[in-house]
Amino acid sequence: MSLPWDQLQPLLRAAAAGAPEAREQLVAACYDDVRARVHRELEGDFRRRHRWILPLFSTHDVVHEVLVAVVQDLADTDFAGKEPFFAYLGTLVQHRLLDAVRFHEAARRDVRKQTPEPTQGLGALAADQREATPTLAASLAERAGLVRDALAELPERQRRLLELRLLEGETYPRIRDALGYASEETARQACVEAQARLLVKLRAKGLGGTRG
């Protein structure tokens, strides 16, 4: 749902004032643009440094739920226009995701660190920003576990195909050779089918939804 700036401004003011309906409408109006910005900026970084999150990241749920949390915290309504406002939202979502991923990975390296159990998904971010990162990181860990469980339910060849493509960033020629597909196009089609099966399993586990 794309809205001009003169329609977004009253939504922004109402959302900043705490109106739930305005917050929902603002998220819906901003989601597609913010998602595109965040994916453009973070997918390469995740592929290089945080490959474990790529299947989760590709479901788009992460961006949506962090955007919901960002909009809930909005206070400033002084933006020069639609583009600066969307850029601001995209930056906040990126930073929260990166902070949460880094926190989670640091916790995994430090067995003495305990992270709280998630209770309400990625949207359960505390108002105190000092608590937001651990909470989000715990939820990311839970969802990453669901992705791993769903992958484990696939046939071995499909599972390895998705691991090569989504987690290791391999090219289709490399996947063709590694898994014995007849051609690059066959490998590509098999990947599409495997991703579709994975998405069905993720939805059955309550992850993925219908967005994106």
PEMO-V144789 format. One record per pair of residues at least 12 apart in sequence whose C-alpha atoms are under 10 Angstrom apart, sorted by sequence separation. I is the first residue (numbers start at 1). GAP is how many residues later the second one is. D is the distance in whole Angstrom. If there is no record, write none. Layout:
BEGIN
i & gap & d
I & GAP & D
I & GAP & D
END
This chain:
BEGIN
i & gap & d
10 & 12 & 9
11 & 12 & 7
14 & 12 & 9
15 & 12 & 10
103 & 12 & 10
123 & 12 & 9
124 & 12 & 7
151 & 12 & 9
172 & 12 & 6
173 & 12 & 9
175 & 12 & 7
176 & 12 & 9
11 & 13 & 9
12 & 13 & 9
122 & 13 & 8
123 & 13 & 8
162 & 13 & 10
171 & 13 & 9
172 & 13 & 8
174 & 13 & 9
175 & 13 & 9
8 & 14 & 10
11 & 14 & 7
12 & 14 & 7
43 & 14 & 8
121 & 14 & 9
122 & 14 & 6
125 & 14 & 10
161 & 14 & 7
164 & 14 & 9
172 & 14 & 9
173 & 14 & 8
11 & 15 & 6
12 & 15 & 10
42 & 15 & 10
43 & 15 & 9
74 & 15 & 9
120 & 15 & 10
121 & 15 & 8
122 & 15 & 9
124 & 15 & 9
160 & 15 & 9
161 & 15 & 9
164 & 15 & 10
172 & 15 & 6
173 & 15 & 9
10 & 16 & 10
11 & 16 & 10
118 & 16 & 10
119 & 16 & 9
120 & 16 & 10
122 & 16 & 9
123 & 16 & 9
171 & 16 & 10
172 & 16 & 6
175 & 16 & 10
8 & 17 & 9
9 & 17 & 10
117 & 17 & 10
118 & 17 & 7
121 & 17 & 9
122 & 17 & 6
161 & 17 & 9
171 & 17 & 9
8 & 18 & 7
11 & 18 & 10
39 & 18 & 8
71 & 18 & 8
116 & 18 & 7
117 & 18 & 8
118 & 18 & 8
121 & 18 & 6
122 & 18 & 7
160 & 18 & 10
161 & 18 & 7
39 & 19 & 9
70 & 19 & 7
115 & 19 & 6
116 & 19 & 7
118 & 19 & 9
119 & 19 & 9
120 & 19 & 8
121 & 19 & 8
160 & 19 & 8
172 & 19 & 9
70 & 20 & 10
114 & 20 & 10
115 & 20 & 8
116 & 20 & 10
117 & 20 & 10
118 & 20 & 6
119 & 20 & 8
122 & 20 & 10
8 & 21 & 8
39 & 21 & 9
71 & 21 & 10
115 & 21 & 10
116 & 21 & 9
117 & 21 & 6
118 & 21 & 5
121 & 21 & 9
122 & 21 & 9
158 & 21 & 9
8 & 22 & 9
67 & 22 & 7
70 & 22 & 7
71 & 22 & 10
115 & 22 & 8
116 & 22 & 6
117 & 22 & 8
118 & 22 & 9
121 & 22 & 9
157 & 22 & 7
3 & 23 & 9
67 & 23 & 8
70 & 23 & 7
115 & 23 & 6
116 & 23 & 9
118 & 23 & 9
157 & 23 & 10
165 & 23 & 10
1 & 24 & 9
36 & 24 & 10
39 & 24 & 9
69 & 24 & 9
114 & 24 & 10
115 & 24 & 10
117 & 24 & 10
118 & 24 & 7
1 & 25 & 10
3 & 25 & 10
4 & 25 & 10
35 & 25 & 7
38 & 25 & 8
67 & 25 & 8
68 & 25 & 10
117 & 25 & 9
118 & 25 & 10
166 & 25 & 10
1 & 26 & 10
2 & 26 & 8
3 & 26 & 6
35 & 26 & 10
66 & 26 & 9
67 & 26 & 6
70 & 26 & 9
115 & 26 & 10
161 & 26 & 8
165 & 26 & 8
1 & 27 & 6
2 & 27 & 5
3 & 27 & 9
35 & 27 & 10
36 & 27 & 10
63 & 27 & 9
66 & 27 & 6
67 & 27 & 10
69 & 27 & 10
107 & 27 & 9
161 & 27 & 10
164 & 27 & 10
1 & 28 & 5
2 & 28 & 7
35 & 28 & 6
65 & 28 & 9
66 & 28 & 9
162 & 28 & 10
1 & 29 & 8
2 & 29 & 9
31 & 29 & 10
34 & 29 & 8
35 & 29 & 7
64 & 29 & 9
67 & 29 & 10
104 & 29 & 9
161 & 29 & 8
162 & 29 & 7
166 & 29 & 9
1 & 30 & 8
2 & 30 & 8
34 & 30 & 9
63 & 30 & 7
66 & 30 & 8
103 & 30 & 7
104 & 30 & 8
107 & 30 & 9
161 & 30 & 7
162 & 30 & 9
1 & 31 & 8
2 & 31 & 9
32 & 31 & 10
62 & 31 & 10
63 & 31 & 9
66 & 31 & 8
102 & 31 & 9
103 & 31 & 7
104 & 31 & 10
107 & 31 & 10
1 & 32 & 10
31 & 32 & 8
32 & 32 & 9
35 & 32 & 9
100 & 32 & 8
101 & 32 & 9
103 & 32 & 10
104 & 32 & 9
105 & 32 & 9
158 & 32 & 8
159 & 32 & 10
162 & 32 & 7
31 & 33 & 7
34 & 33 & 8
63 & 33 & 10
96 & 33 & 10
99 & 33 & 10
100 & 33 & 5
101 & 33 & 10
103 & 33 & 9
104 & 33 & 5
108 & 33 & 10
157 & 33 & 10
158 & 33 & 8
161 & 33 & 8
162 & 33 & 7
30 & 34 & 10
31 & 34 & 10
63 & 34 & 8
99 & 34 & 6
100 & 34 & 7
103 & 34 & 6
104 & 34 & 7
160 & 34 & 10
161 & 34 & 10
62 & 35 & 8
98 & 35 & 9
99 & 35 & 9
100 & 35 & 8
101 & 35 & 9
102 & 35 & 8
103 & 35 & 9
104 & 35 & 9
158 & 35 & 9
159 & 35 & 8
28 & 36 & 9
31 & 36 & 7
96 & 36 & 8
97 & 36 & 9
100 & 36 & 6
101 & 36 & 6
104 & 36 & 8
105 & 36 & 9
158 & 36 & 6
159 & 36 & 10
162 & 36 & 9
27 & 37 & 8
30 & 37 & 9
31 & 37 & 9
96 & 37 & 7
99 & 37 & 9
100 & 37 & 5
101 & 37 & 10
104 & 37 & 7
157 & 37 & 9
158 & 37 & 9
27 & 38 & 10
99 & 38 & 8
100 & 38 & 8
28 & 39 & 10
97 & 39 & 8
98 & 39 & 10
100 & 39 & 9
101 & 39 & 8
155 & 39 & 9
158 & 39 & 9
159 & 39 & 9
27 & 40 & 7
28 & 40 & 9
57 & 40 & 10
96 & 40 & 8
97 & 40 & 9
100 & 40 & 8
101 & 40 & 9
154 & 40 & 8
158 & 40 & 9
26 & 41 & 10
27 & 41 & 6
30 & 41 & 10
96 & 41 & 10
100 & 41 & 10
26 & 42 & 9
27 & 42 & 10
27 & 43 & 9
97 & 43 & 9
151 & 43 & 10
154 & 43 & 8
24 & 44 & 8
27 & 44 & 7
151 & 44 & 10
153 & 44 & 10
154 & 44 & 8
23 & 45 & 8
26 & 45 & 8
27 & 45 & 10
153 & 45 & 9
23 & 46 & 10
151 & 46 & 9
152 & 46 & 10
24 & 47 & 9
150 & 47 & 9
151 & 47 & 7
154 & 47 & 9
23 & 48 & 6
24 & 48 & 9
50 & 48 & 10
53 & 48 & 8
150 & 48 & 6
151 & 48 & 10
153 & 48 & 8
22 & 49 & 10
23 & 49 & 7
37 & 49 & 9
38 & 49 & 10
41 & 49 & 9
150 & 49 & 9
33 & 50 & 10
37 & 50 & 8
41 & 50 & 9
150 & 50 & 9
151 & 50 & 9
23 & 51 & 9
34 & 51 & 10
38 & 51 & 10
39 & 51 & 10
50 & 51 & 8
72 & 51 & 10
147 & 51 & 8
150 & 51 & 6
151 & 51 & 9
20 & 52 & 9
30 & 52 & 10
34 & 52 & 6
37 & 52 & 10
38 & 52 & 6
42 & 52 & 7
46 & 52 & 9
50 & 52 & 9
73 & 52 & 10
147 & 52 & 9
149 & 52 & 9
150 & 52 & 6
18 & 53 & 10
19 & 53 & 9
33 & 53 & 7
34 & 53 & 8
37 & 53 & 6
38 & 53 & 8
41 & 53 & 8
42 & 53 & 10
45 & 53 & 10
69 & 53 & 8
70 & 53 & 9
72 & 53 & 10
73 & 53 & 10
149 & 53 & 9
150 & 53 & 10
18 & 54 & 7
33 & 54 & 9
34 & 54 & 9
35 & 54 & 10
36 & 54 & 9
37 & 54 & 9
38 & 54 & 10
68 & 54 & 9
69 & 54 & 6
73 & 54 & 8
147 & 54 & 9
148 & 54 & 10
150 & 54 & 9
16 & 55 & 8
17 & 55 & 10
18 & 55 & 9
30 & 55 & 9
31 & 55 & 9
34 & 55 & 7
35 & 55 & 8
38 & 55 & 7
39 & 55 & 9
42 & 55 & 9
46 & 55 & 9
50 & 55 & 9
66 & 55 & 10
67 & 55 & 10
68 & 55 & 7
69 & 55 & 8
70 & 55 & 9
72 & 55 & 9
146 & 55 & 9
147 & 55 & 7
150 & 55 & 8
15 & 56 & 7
16 & 56 & 8
18 & 56 & 9
30 & 56 & 7
33 & 56 & 10
34 & 56 & 5
37 & 56 & 10
38 & 56 & 6
42 & 56 & 9
65 & 56 & 8
66 & 56 & 6
67 & 56 & 9
68 & 56 & 10
69 & 56 & 7
146 & 56 & 7
149 & 56 & 9
15 & 57 & 7
16 & 57 & 8
17 & 57 & 9
18 & 57 & 9
33 & 57 & 8
34 & 57 & 9
37 & 57 & 9
38 & 57 & 10
65 & 57 & 6
66 & 57 & 6
68 & 57 & 10
69 & 57 & 9
15 & 58 & 9
16 & 58 & 5
17 & 58 & 8
31 & 58 & 10
35 & 58 & 9
64 & 58 & 9
65 & 58 & 5
66 & 58 & 9
69 & 58 & 9
147 & 58 & 9
12 & 59 & 9
15 & 59 & 7
16 & 59 & 5
17 & 59 & 10
30 & 59 & 8
31 & 59 & 10
34 & 59 & 8
35 & 59 & 10
38 & 59 & 10
62 & 59 & 10
63 & 59 & 9
64 & 59 & 9
65 & 59 & 9
66 & 59 & 9
143 & 59 & 10
146 & 59 & 7
15 & 60 & 9
16 & 60 & 7
17 & 60 & 10
30 & 60 & 9
34 & 60 & 10
62 & 60 & 7
65 & 60 & 10
146 & 60 & 9
147 & 60 & 9
13 & 61 & 9
16 & 61 & 7
61 & 61 & 9
62 & 61 & 9
146 & 61 & 8
12 & 62 & 8
13 & 62 & 9
15 & 62 & 9
143 & 62 & 10
12 & 63 & 9
13 & 63 & 9
14 & 63 & 10
69 & 63 & 10
143 & 63 & 10
12 & 64 & 9
13 & 64 & 6
143 & 64 & 8
12 & 65 & 6
13 & 65 & 9
143 & 65 & 10
11 & 66 & 10
12 & 66 & 10
10 & 67 & 9
12 & 67 & 10
9 & 68 & 8
9 & 69 & 9
9 & 70 & 9
66 & 70 & 9
9 & 72 & 9
8 & 73 & 9
9 & 73 & 9
12 & 73 & 10
8 & 74 & 8
62 & 74 & 10
5 & 75 & 10
6 & 75 & 9
5 & 76 & 6
6 & 76 & 9
9 & 76 & 10
4 & 77 & 9
5 & 77 & 5
8 & 77 & 10
62 & 77 & 10
4 & 78 & 8
5 & 78 & 9
62 & 78 & 8
3 & 79 & 9
5 & 80 & 9
62 & 81 & 9
57 & 83 & 10
56 & 84 & 9
53 & 87 & 8
56 & 87 & 7
57 & 87 & 10
53 & 88 & 9
56 & 88 & 6
55 & 89 & 8
56 & 89 & 10
53 & 90 & 9
54 & 90 & 9
56 & 90 & 9
53 & 91 & 7
56 & 91 & 7
52 & 92 & 7
55 & 92 & 7
56 & 92 & 10
52 & 93 & 10
54 & 93 & 10
55 & 93 & 9
53 & 94 & 9
52 & 95 & 9
52 & 96 & 9
55 & 96 & 10
55 & 107 & 9
55 & 108 & 9
58 & 108 & 9
55 & 110 & 10
52 & 111 & 10
55 & 111 & 6
51 & 112 & 10
54 & 112 & 6
55 & 112 & 8
53 & 113 & 9
54 & 113 & 7
52 & 114 & 9
53 & 114 & 8
54 & 114 & 10
51 & 115 & 8
52 & 115 & 6
54 & 115 & 10
51 & 116 & 5
52 & 116 & 9
50 & 117 & 9
51 & 117 & 7
51 & 118 & 8
47 & 119 & 8
48 & 119 & 10
47 & 120 & 7
48 & 120 & 9
46 & 121 & 10
47 & 121 & 8
48 & 121 & 9
47 & 122 & 7
55 & 140 & 9
59 & 140 & 8
55 & 143 & 9
59 & 143 & 9
55 & 144 & 9
59 & 144 & 10
62 & 145 & 10
56 & 146 & 9
61 & 146 & 8
62 & 146 & 9
61 & 147 & 6
64 & 147 & 9
59 & 148 & 8
60 & 148 & 7
61 & 148 & 7
59 & 149 & 5
60 & 149 & 9
61 & 149 & 9
58 & 150 & 9
59 & 150 & 8
60 & 150 & 9
61 & 150 & 7
56 & 151 & 9
57 & 151 & 10
59 & 151 & 9
60 & 151 & 7
61 & 151 & 9
56 & 152 & 8
59 & 152 & 8
60 & 152 & 6
59 & 153 & 7
58 & 154 & 9
35 & 177 & 9
32 & 179 & 10
32 & 180 & 9
END
